[in-house]
Amino acid sequence: MSKDRVMQELQRFGGAMYTPVILFAFFGLTVAISIICKNTMLLGSIADKGTVWYDFWYVVEQGGWAVFAQMPILFAIAVPIGFAKKEPGRAAMESFMIYMVFNYFISAFLALHGDFFGVDYSAKAGAGTGLAMIANIKTLDMGMLGAIFIACVSSYLHNHFYDTEIPEWLGIFKGPAFVVAVGFALMIPMALVFCFVWPAIQHAIENFQFFLKTSGIVGVWCYTFSERILLPAGLHHFIYLPFIFGPAVCDGGIQAYWLQHLNDFATSAHSLKEMFPQGGFALHGSSKVFGLPGAALAMYVCARPEKKKKVATLLIPATLTAVLCGITEPLEFTFLFVAPLLYAVHAVLAATLSATLYFFGLSGNFGGGLIDCFVQNWIPLFKYHAGTYIMQIVIGAAFFCIYFVVFRYLILKNDYPTPGRTSDDTEDKLFSKAEYQAKKEMEQMGLAGNKLAIQARVYLDSLGGPSNIKEVTNCATRLRVTVADPDKVSSSSKFTKAGAYGLVKNGHAIQVIVGMNVPQVRSYFDALLKGGDVSELSAPSAPTAAAPDHADKGLAMGIKACVSGQLIDMTEVKDEMFSKKMMGDGVAIEPTGDTVVAPADAEVTMVMVDSNHAVGLRFENGAELLIHIGIDTVNLKGQGFECYVKQGDKVKAGQKLIKFDKQVIADAGYANTVMMAITNSAEYPQLKKAEDQKVVANETNVISF
């Protein structure tokens, strides 16, 4: 297996791990809030045992423990959802049953010959015995590691045996039943093997736990650095999960242990570090609360003055999300995208911050954002640990300044193209993980700076990969794809983050609204789909360069109707892309004429040469107009259309652009509505549109700036 293949599989594994992890934040906060609400030191007699208030929160707390008490089962069910190539729900059911069978077999082996395996099966399951109760089965205490292993095996069986053809008279055993039957047979020898090897593994884990517990500041630094530096590859789960959810440093993991003993910590004035040294490995969220805001401020300060307002609109929501919720992807992957050195520095500073806080006595569950800080730490423990938390804030503020100074220095010194420091014709944005991964792949192909190739890669991956693509076409603005399995298509946010205007899903028919660059994106998309060498691809010519820098975006001008007919508002168009203004604001015309003319002096930036149903124009004030004739008329493949211009032409107001046959369009069952969309309308807040009325081509003003 190649190195790239190994990395892909590891990343896939990390993604599958995330499926159950997304539940932990809610249930952790629920338990923490319940414990706070039962704390008499905070709430007084209302929280006394026996009150209605106490009883209510006791019930809520017990429900909140559901995830942590049944964590192995949760992983056994949830992991296959991320691994299954089809029918993920059935894969989850199969995995649950196979995992139960596995534990029943282990229980049977130990009940018969526990002494032979070095296990005292007569002991009550619990810490130190090597035994645990899972779904009322006394079995080896393998925690989530055993569950994950069996879940991976079950996923493999599902992907290889789910569609196995068997004799018709055995049809009842097809599909999930056959997978479980194969798993049942496989679990007998596997359970026997685990009875032999797991006690030794368990002993090794205990020694590893001891080493980490006694390694102090160095261990905390190494853990935090590893967790951050492995995140881009999606491998941080291998570090994060065993520590936070067990069993690397304590049974059940740091989060569960911390919540279980929260009242003990809250009623003792002893050092948090001494009471719970394992909590040093859960300080990695500190960089999210204190460090990343400093980095974000540095990017804002380094932005060009004319771009600072726009940069602020990007950075403020992303920073608040990181600080409050601990979701750091937009910021961290932007570092990675524009300058990997910034991310490496971030990993070092984050590790140093955690180690410094631990050195001064901080411990707890600080893996998330500010919400976690308040609910699981500061509020319940402030009475006896106020000094520790004030120290945390002071050190955090110092690292905020360190982040700011270091990032500002590196950005300016190396002239990194962080948001607001890009050229005028480059979009300022934050980047996603998908875009970063696409960039890395493009770098291997020699296309690191090719924005359109990167977009094509992201779109292909988000559509389910090459195996999920059955057919690809495009129109003036949309990449039209037929997929085999619509469930494999990612949410629209994956596409919009990569630069798409939107996503339209209609069963197996998917439309990625790319914009005027769709021919170029399509070219790269096709090459990637075929597995060709994209670096040698000669893509179609891109639209003419952006308007000159001296173009006055505020220049007043009017745009006349491009065709005679009845003017309607863009929201009335029976096409979601235009009605929701994904391609920009504008107007539409129900035509009575059959000839589209230039609505003002302009340059032709795009012509759909295969279909002739759309043309792009750029006016002297920099505004860009898409004229789109009809809905889904790209399917006519040019029938009924005659184009009189080509890309790069300079046209005068009233000059003929396209003639279309309304009857041909009607006979094909398509609407002939003509859309006039200003694709960069966001840059023209002064844009005004005429109300519904009859219009005459090259006479009636319909849009003004």
C-alpha positions in Angstrom: 0.0 0.0 0.0 1.4 3.4 -1.0 2.1 6.2 1.5 -0.7 8.3 0.1 -3.1 5.5 0.4 -2.1 4.9 4.0 -2.6 8.6 4.8 -6.0 8.6 3.1 -7.1 5.6 5.2 -5.8 7.1 8.4 -7.7 10.4 7.6 -10.8 8.4 6.9 -10.4 6.6 10.3 -10.1 10.0 12.0 -13.3 11.2 10.3 -15.1 8.1 11.4 -14.0 8.7 15.0 -15.6 12.1 14.8 -19.1 10.7 14.4 -19.6 9.8 18.1 -17.4 12.6 19.4 -19.8 15.3 18.3 -22.2 14.1 21.0 -19.7 14.6 23.9 -19.9 18.4 24.1 -23.7 18.5 24.7 -23.7 15.6 27.2 -20.7 17.0 29.0 -22.3 20.4 29.4 -25.6 18.8 30.5 -23.8 16.9 33.3 -21.8 19.9 34.3 -24.8 22.2 34.5 -26.8 19.6 36.5 -23.9 19.3 39.0 -23.8 23.1 39.3 -27.5 23.2 39.9 -27.2 20.7 42.7 -24.4 22.7 44.4 -25.7 24.2 47.7 -22.6 26.4 48.0 -23.7 28.2 44.8 -27.5 28.0 45.1 -28.2 27.6 48.8 -31.1 25.5 50.3 -33.0 25.3 47.0 -30.4 22.7 45.9 -30.7 20.6 49.1 -31.3 16.9 48.6 -35.0 16.1 48.6 -36.2 19.4 47.0 -38.1 19.4 43.7 -35.2 21.5 42.3 -32.7 18.8 43.3 -34.8 16.0 42.1 -35.2 17.6 38.6 -31.5 18.2 38.1 -30.7 14.7 39.5 -32.9 13.2 36.7 -31.3 15.5 34.1 -27.8 14.5 35.2 -28.6 10.8 35.0 -29.7 11.3 31.4 -26.5 13.2 30.7 -24.3 10.3 31.8 -25.8 8.1 29.0 -23.0 8.8 26.6 -20.1 8.4 29.1 -21.6 5.3 30.8 -22.1 3.5 27.4 -19.1 4.9 25.5 -17.9 1.6 24.1 -21.3 0.8 22.7 -21.6 4.3 21.3 -18.3 3.9 19.4 -19.3 0.4 18.2 -22.5 1.8 16.7 -21.3 5.2 15.4 -17.9 4.4 13.9 -19.3 2.2 11.0 -21.5 5.1 10.0 -18.3 6.9 8.9 -16.7 3.8 7.3 -19.7 2.2 5.5 -19.7 2.7 1.7 -23.4 2.1 1.6 -26.3 1.6 4.0 -24.6 3.2 7.0 -27.6 2.6 9.2 -27.5 -1.1 8.6 -23.8 -1.1 9.1 -24.3 0.4 12.6 -26.8 -2.3 13.5 -24.5 -5.0 12.3 -21.6 -3.6 14.3 -23.7 -3.4 17.5 -24.6 -7.1 17.2 -21.1 -8.2 16.4 -19.7 -6.2 19.3 -22.3 -7.8 21.7 -21.5 -11.3 20.4 -17.8 -10.6 20.8 -18.3 -9.6 24.5 -20.5 -12.6 25.2 -17.9 -14.9 23.8 -15.2 -13.3 26.0 -17.5 -13.6 29.0 -18.0 -17.3 28.2 -14.3 -18.0 27.8 -13.4 -16.2 31.1 -16.3 -17.9 33.0 -14.9 -21.3 32.0 -11.1 -20.7 32.1 -10.5 -17.2 33.6 -7.5 -18.5 35.7 -5.8 -19.9 32.6 -5.9 -16.4 31.0 -4.7 -14.7 34.2 -8.0 -13.1 34.9 -10.0 -13.4 38.2 -13.5 -13.6 36.7 -15.1 -14.0 40.1 -14.1 -10.4 41.0 -16.6 -7.7 40.8 -16.1 -5.6 37.6 -14.4 -2.3 38.2 -11.2 -0.3 38.3 -8.1 -2.5 38.9 -9.8 -5.8 38.1 -9.4 -5.8 34.4 -13.1 -6.4 34.0 -16.0 -4.1 33.0 -19.8 -4.4 32.6 -20.9 -3.6 29.1 -24.6 -4.0 28.4 -24.8 -6.2 31.5 -22.1 -8.4 30.2 -19.0 -9.0 32.4 -16.1 -8.9 30.0 -12.6 -7.6 29.6 -12.2 -3.9 30.3 -11.1 -2.8 26.8 -12.8 0.6 26.9 -13.4 2.2 23.6 -10.3 0.7 22.1 -11.9 -2.7 21.9 -15.1 -1.2 20.6 -13.3 0.7 17.9 -11.4 -2.4 16.8 -14.5 -4.4 16.5 -16.3 -1.5 14.8 -13.6 -1.4 12.2 -13.8 -5.2 11.7 -17.6 -4.9 11.3 -17.2 -2.1 8.8 -14.9 -4.2 6.8 -17.3 -7.1 6.8 -20.2 -4.9 5.9 -18.3 -3.4 2.9 -17.2 -6.8 1.6 -20.2 -9.0 2.3 -23.3 -6.9 2.4 -24.0 -7.4 -1.3 -22.9 -11.1 -1.4 -25.1 -13.1 -3.7 -26.4 -16.3 -2.0 -28.9 -19.0 -3.2 -32.4 -17.8 -3.6 -33.7 -20.3 -1.0 -31.4 -18.7 1.5 -32.5 -15.2 0.6 -33.6 -14.4 4.2 -29.9 -14.5 5.2 -28.9 -11.9 2.6 -27.5 -8.4 3.5 -27.3 -7.6 7.2 -28.0 -11.1 8.3 -25.2 -12.5 6.2 -22.7 -9.9 7.5 -23.7 -10.6 11.1 -23.4 -14.4 10.5 -19.9 -14.0 9.1 -19.1 -11.7 12.1 -20.5 -14.3 14.5 -18.1 -17.0 13.2 -15.2 -14.6 13.2 -15.7 -13.4 16.8 -15.1 -16.9 18.3 -11.4 -17.0 17.4 -11.1 -13.2 17.9 -12.5 -13.3 21.4 -10.1 -16.2 22.3 -7.2 -14.2 21.0 -8.2 -11.1 23.1 -8.5 -13.3 26.2 -4.8 -14.2 25.6 -3.4 -10.9 24.6 -5.5 -8.2 26.3 -4.3 -8.7 29.9 -0.7 -8.0 28.6 -1.9 -5.0 26.6 -3.8 -3.8 29.7 -0.6 -4.0 31.8 1.3 -2.0 29.1 -1.4 0.6 29.2 -1.1 0.9 32.9 2.7 1.4 32.7 2.1 4.0 30.0 -0.4 5.8 32.2 2.1 5.9 35.0 4.8 7.3 32.7 2.5 10.1 31.5 1.3 10.9 35.0 4.8 11.3 36.3 6.2 13.1 33.2 4.7 16.4 34.4 5.2 19.5 32.3 7.1 17.7 29.6 4.3 15.3 29.1 1.7 18.0 28.9 3.8 19.9 26.4 4.4 16.9 24.2 0.7 15.9 24.3 -0.6 19.4 23.3 2.0 19.8 20.6 1.2 16.4 19.1 -2.6 17.0 19.3 -2.2 20.3 17.3 0.5 19.3 14.8 -1.4 16.1 13.8 -4.7 17.9 13.2 -4.1 18.9 9.6 -3.6 15.2 8.7 -6.7 14.2 10.6 -4.6 12.1 12.9 -5.0 14.0 16.1 -7.8 11.6 17.1 -5.2 9.0 17.8 -3.8 11.3 20.5 -6.9 13.0 21.6 -9.4 10.2 22.1 -7.4 7.9 24.4 -6.6 10.8 26.7 -10.0 12.5 26.9 -12.2 9.5 26.6 -9.9 6.8 28.0 -8.0 4.8 28.9 -4.6 6.5 28.4 -4.4 8.3 31.8 -7.5 7.3 33.7 -10.4 4.9 33.4 -13.2 6.3 31.3 -11.1 9.2 30.2 -10.4 12.7 31.5 -13.8 14.2 30.7 -15.9 11.5 32.4 -13.5 11.4 35.5 -13.6 15.1 35.9 -17.4 15.3 35.8 -17.8 12.3 38.1 -15.6 14.0 40.7 -16.6 17.6 40.1 -18.2 18.0 43.5 -15.1 16.7 45.2 -12.9 19.2 43.4 -15.4 22.0 44.1 -15.4 21.4 47.8 -11.6 21.1 48.3 -9.0 23.9 48.5 -6.2 21.5 47.6 -4.3 22.2 44.4 -6.1 21.1 41.3 -2.8 19.8 39.9 -2.3 17.6 42.9 -5.9 16.4 43.1 -6.1 15.6 39.4 -2.7 15.6 37.6 -4.3 13.9 34.6 -6.2 17.1 33.9 -3.0 18.7 32.5 -3.7 16.7 29.4 -7.0 18.5 28.9 -5.6 22.1 28.8 -5.2 22.1 25.0 -8.3 24.3 24.6 -6.5 27.2 26.3 -5.0 28.2 23.0 -8.5 28.4 21.5 -9.6 30.9 24.1 -6.5 33.0 24.5 -4.1 32.3 21.7 -6.1 32.3 18.5 -7.7 35.7 19.2 -4.2 37.2 19.3 -3.4 35.6 15.9 -6.7 36.9 14.5 -5.9 40.4 15.7 -2.5 40.2 14.1 -4.1 39.3 10.7 -6.5 42.2 11.1 -3.8 44.7 11.9 -1.7 43.5 9.0 -4.5 43.8 6.5 -4.5 46.7 4.1 -6.5 49.7 5.3 -9.1 49.5 2.6 -9.7 45.8 3.3 -9.8 45.9 7.1 -13.6 46.2 7.3 -14.1 43.1 5.1 -11.4 41.2 7.0 -13.1 42.0 10.3 -16.4 40.5 9.0 -14.4 37.3 8.3 -12.4 37.1 11.4 -14.9 38.2 14.1 -17.3 35.3 13.6 -14.5 32.7 13.2 -12.7 34.0 16.3 -15.9 34.0 18.4 -16.6 30.4 17.3 -13.1 29.4 18.4 -13.3 31.2 21.7 -16.8 30.2 22.7 -17.2 26.7 21.2 -13.6 25.6 20.6 -14.1 25.1 16.8 -10.9 26.4 15.2 -11.0 25.1 11.7 -11.5 28.4 9.8 -8.6 30.1 11.5 -6.1 27.2 11.8 -6.6 26.0 8.2 -6.1 29.5 6.9 -2.6 29.5 8.6 -2.0 26.2 6.9 -3.2 27.4 3.5 -1.3 30.6 3.3 1.7 29.8 5.4 2.4 26.5 7.1 5.1 28.1 9.3 2.4 30.1 11.1 0.6 26.8 12.0 3.8 25.2 13.3 4.4 28.3 15.5 0.8 28.0 16.7 1.4 24.4 17.7 4.5 25.4 19.7 2.8 28.3 21.4 -0.3 26.2 22.2 1.9 23.5 23.8 3.9 26.1 25.7 0.7 27.8 27.0 -0.7 24.4 28.3 2.6 23.5 29.9 2.9 26.9 31.6 -0.6 26.8 33.0 0.1 23.3 34.3 3.3 24.4 35.9 1.4 27.0 37.9 -1.1 24.5 39.2 -4.0 24.5 36.7 -5.8 21.2 35.9 -9.3 20.4 34.7 -11.3 19.9 31.5 -10.3 22.8 29.2 -10.5 21.0 25.9 -13.3 23.1 24.4 -14.0 26.8 24.3 -15.1 29.5 26.8 -18.4 27.7 27.4 -16.6 24.7 28.7 -14.3 26.9 30.8 -17.3 28.5 32.6 -19.6 25.5 33.0 -17.2 22.7 33.7 -14.5 24.6 35.6 -14.8 28.3 36.7 -18.4 28.4 38.0 -18.5 25.2 40.1 -14.9 25.5 41.4 -14.3 29.3 41.7 -15.0 29.5 45.5 -11.9 27.4 46.4 -9.8 27.9 43.3 -10.3 31.6 42.4 -6.6 32.3 42.6 -5.8 29.5 40.1 -8.4 30.7 37.6 -7.3 34.3 37.9 -3.7 33.1 37.3 -5.0 31.3 34.2 -6.6 34.4 32.8 -3.4 36.5 33.5 -1.2 33.9 31.7 -3.8 33.6 28.9 -3.7 37.3 28.4 0.1 37.3 28.2 -0.1 34.6 25.6 -2.7 36.6 23.7 -0.1 39.3 23.4 2.7 36.8 22.5 0.5 35.3 19.7 -0.2 38.8 18.4 3.4 40.0 18.4 4.8 36.8 16.9 2.1 36.4 14.2 2.3 40.1 13.3 6.1 39.9 13.0 6.0 36.8 10.8 3.2 38.0 8.6 4.9 41.3 7.9 8.5 39.9 7.7 7.6 37.1 5.2 4.8 39.0 3.5 2.3 36.2 4.0 -0.9 36.6 2.0 -3.2 36.4 5.0 -6.8 37.8 4.5 -6.6 41.5 3.6 -3.1 41.3 2.2 -4.0 39.7 -1.1 -4.0 41.3 -4.5 -7.1 43.2 -5.7 -8.2 40.4 -8.0 -8.0 37.7 -5.2 -10.8 37.0 -2.9 -10.2 37.5 0.8 -11.5 34.5 2.7 -10.8 32.0 5.4 -10.0 28.4 4.4 -11.5 25.0 5.3 -9.9 21.7 5.9 -11.1 20.4 2.5 -9.4 23.3 0.7 -6.2 22.7 2.6 -6.2 19.1 1.7 -6.9 19.9 -2.0 -4.1 22.4 -2.0 -1.7 19.8 -0.7 -2.7 17.5 -3.5 -2.4 20.3 -6.1 1.1 21.0 -4.8 2.1 17.5 -5.6 0.9 18.1 -9.1 2.6 21.5 -9.5 -0.6 23.5 -9.2 -0.2 25.0 -5.7 -1.4 28.4 -6.7 -4.2 27.4 -9.1 -7.4 28.4 -7.3 -9.6 26.8 -9.9 -7.9 23.5 -9.8 -8.2 23.5 -6.0 -11.9 24.3 -6.3 -12.3 21.4 -8.7 -10.6 19.0 -6.3 -12.8 20.1 -3.4 -16.0 19.8 -5.5 -15.0 16.3 -6.7 -14.3 15.2 -3.1 -17.5 16.8 -1.8 -19.5 15.1 -4.5 -18.4 11.7 -3.2 -15.3 11.2 -5.2 -14.8 9.8 -8.7 -16.6 6.5 -8.0 -19.8 8.5 -7.3 -19.8 10.5 -10.5 -21.8 9.1 -13.4 -22.0 12.2 -15.7 -20.7 15.7 -15.9 -21.9 18.7 -17.9 -21.9 22.4 -17.4 -23.9 25.5 -18.4 -23.0 29.1 -18.1 -22.6 29.1 -14.4 -23.3 25.6 -13.1 -21.4 22.4 -12.9 -24.1 19.8 -13.5 -23.3 16.3 -12.1 -25.3 13.1 -12.0 -24.2 11.0 -8.9 -24.7 7.4 -8.1 -25.5 8.0 -4.4 -26.9 11.4 -3.4 -26.2 10.6 0.3 -22.5 10.8 -0.4 -22.8 14.5 -1.5 -21.6 16.9 1.3 -23.7 19.8 2.6 -23.8 23.0 0.6 -21.5 24.7 3.1 -18.6 22.5 1.9 -19.1 23.9 -1.6 -19.7 27.5 -0.6 -16.6 27.5 1.6 -14.6 26.5 -1.5 -15.9 29.3 -3.6 -19.2 28.1 -5.0 -22.3 30.3 -4.9 -24.5 27.4 -3.8 -25.7 23.9 -4.4 -28.9 22.6 -5.9 -29.8 19.0 -5.2 -32.6 17.2 -7.1 -32.2 13.5 -6.4 -29.3 12.2 -8.3 -28.9 15.4 -10.3 -26.6 17.9 -8.5 -25.8 21.4 -9.6 -22.8 23.2 -8.2 -23.2 26.9 -8.8 -19.6 27.8 -9.7 -20.1 31.2 -11.5 -18.5 32.5 -14.7 -15.4 30.3 -14.2 -17.3 27.1 -14.6 -15.6 26.2 -18.0 -12.2 26.2 -16.3 -13.3 24.4 -13.2 -15.0 21.8 -15.4 -11.8 21.2 -17.3 -9.9 20.5 -14.1 -12.8 18.5 -12.7 -12.8 16.2 -15.8 -9.0 15.7 -15.6 -9.2 14.8 -11.9 -12.1 12.5 -12.6 -10.2 10.6 -15.2 -7.0 10.5 -13.1 -5.0 12.4 -15.6 -2.1 14.7 -15.2 -3.7 18.0 -14.3 -0.4 19.9 -14.4 -0.2 19.4 -18.1 -3.8 20.4 -18.7 -4.5 23.2 -21.1 -7.7 24.6 -19.6 -10.0 26.9 -21.5 -9.1 30.5 -21.4 -10.2 32.3 -18.3 -12.4 35.3 -18.4 -10.6 38.5 -19.2 -8.7 40.0 -16.3 -10.5 42.1 -13.7 -11.4 45.7 -14.3 -8.4 48.1 -14.0 -7.5 49.4 -10.6 -8.6 52.9 -11.6 -12.1 51.8 -12.4 -14.5 53.8 -10.2 -16.9 51.3 -8.6 -19.2 54.2 -7.7 -19.4 55.5 -11.3 -23.1 56.3 -12.0 -24.5 54.6 -15.0 -27.6 53.0 -16.3 -28.2 49.6 -17.9 -31.0 49.2 -20.3 -33.1 46.2 -21.1 -31.3 43.6 -23.2 -34.5 42.4 -24.8 -38.0 43.7 -25.1 -40.8 42.2 -22.9 -42.3 42.3 -19.4 -39.9 43.1 -16.6 -40.2 41.0 -13.4 -38.2 40.9 -10.2 -35.4 38.3 -9.9 -37.2 36.6 -7.0 -40.0 35.5 -9.4 -37.7 33.5 -11.7 -38.5 29.8 -11.6 -34.9 28.9 -11.1 -33.5 28.7 -7.5 -30.1 29.9 -8.5 -31.4 33.2 -9.8 -34.5 33.6 -7.5 -32.3 33.3 -4.4 -29.7 35.6 -6.1 -26.9 33.1 -5.8 -25.4 34.7 -8.9 -26.1 38.3 -7.7 -28.9 40.7 -7.8 -30.6 41.9 -11.0 -33.8 41.7 -13.0 -35.5 39.3 -15.4 -37.6 39.8 -18.5 -40.3 37.6 -20.0 -39.4 38.4 -23.6 -41.6 39.4 -26.4 -38.6 40.0 -28.7 -36.1 37.4 -29.8 -32.9 39.3 -29.9 -30.6 40.1 -26.9 -28.6 43.3 -27.3 -25.8 44.9 -25.3 -27.5 47.0 -22.6 -24.5 49.4 -22.4 -21.0 49.7 -23.8 -19.1 46.7 -22.5 -16.5 44.0 -23.0 -17.6 40.4 -23.6 -16.0 38.3 -20.8 -17.7 35.0 -21.5 -19.7 33.2 -24.2 -21.2 29.7 -23.9 -19.8 28.5 -27.2 -21.5 25.1 -27.1 -25.0 26.3 -26.3 -24.9 30.1 -27.0 -27.6 30.6 -24.4 -25.5 32.9 -22.1 -23.1 35.7 -22.3 -21.0 37.7 -19.8 -20.3 41.4 -20.0 -18.1 43.9 -18.0 -19.0 47.6 -18.0 -16.7 50.5 -17.6 -17.5 50.9 -13.9 -16.4 47.3 -13.2 -19.8 45.8 -12.9 -20.1 42.3 -14.4 -23.4 41.2 -16.0 -24.5 37.7 -16.8 -27.3 37.5 -19.4 -28.9 34.1 -19.3 -31.6 33.1 -21.8 -34.1 30.6 -20.6 -34.1 28.0 -17.8 -32.2 24.7 -18.5 -31.8 25.8 -22.1 -28.2 24.5 -22.0 -29.8 21.1 -22.7 -30.7 22.4 -26.2 -26.9 22.3 -27.1 -27.2 25.5 -29.2 -30.4 24.6 -31.1 -32.5 27.7 -31.5 -29.6 30.1 -30.6 -27.4 32.2 -32.8 -24.5 34.1 -31.2 -22.9 37.2 -32.9 -20.0 37.9 -30.5 -17.0 36.1 -28.9 -15.0 36.5 -25.7 -12.9 39.6 -25.7 -15.1 41.6 -28.1 -15.8 45.3 -27.3 -19.5 46.0 -27.9 -21.6 49.1 -28.0 -25.0 49.7 -26.5 -27.7 48.2 -28.7 -25.3 45.8 -30.5 -26.7 42.4 -31.2 -25.4 39.6 -29.0 -27.6 36.6 -29.3 -30.8 35.7 -31.3 -33.0 33.0 -29.9 -36.0 31.1 -31.2 -38.8 31.2 -28.6 -40.7 28.4 -30.3 -37.8 26.0 -30.2 -37.4 26.7 -26.5 -41.2 26.3 -25.9 -41.4 23.1 -27.8 -38.6 21.6 -25.7 -40.6 22.5 -22.6 -38.4 25.2 -21.2 -39.2 28.7 -20.0 -37.6 31.5 -22.1 -37.2 34.0 -19.3 -34.1 36.2 -19.8 -32.1 36.9 -16.6 -29.8 39.9 -16.2 -27.7 39.2 -13.0 -25.0 41.6 -11.8 -22.6 38.8 -10.5 -20.6 41.2 -8.3 -23.6 43.1 -7.1 -22.3 43.0 -3.5 -19.7 45.6 -4.5 -22.5 48.0 -5.6 -24.7 48.8 -2.6 -26.1 51.7 -4.5 -27.6 49.4 -7.2 -31.2 50.2 -8.0 -33.7 48.2 -10.1 -36.8 49.3 -12.1 -40.2 48.0 -11.0 -42.3 45.6 -13.0 -43.2 47.2 -16.4 -43.0 46.7 -20.1 -39.5 47.3 -21.4 -38.0 47.9 -24.8 -34.5 46.7 -25.7 -31.8 49.4 -25.5 -34.4 52.0 -24.5 -35.8 51.3 -21.0 -33.4 51.6 -18.0 -33.7 48.6 -15.8 -30.6 48.8 -13.5 -28.8 51.9 -12.3 -25.7 52.4 -10.1 
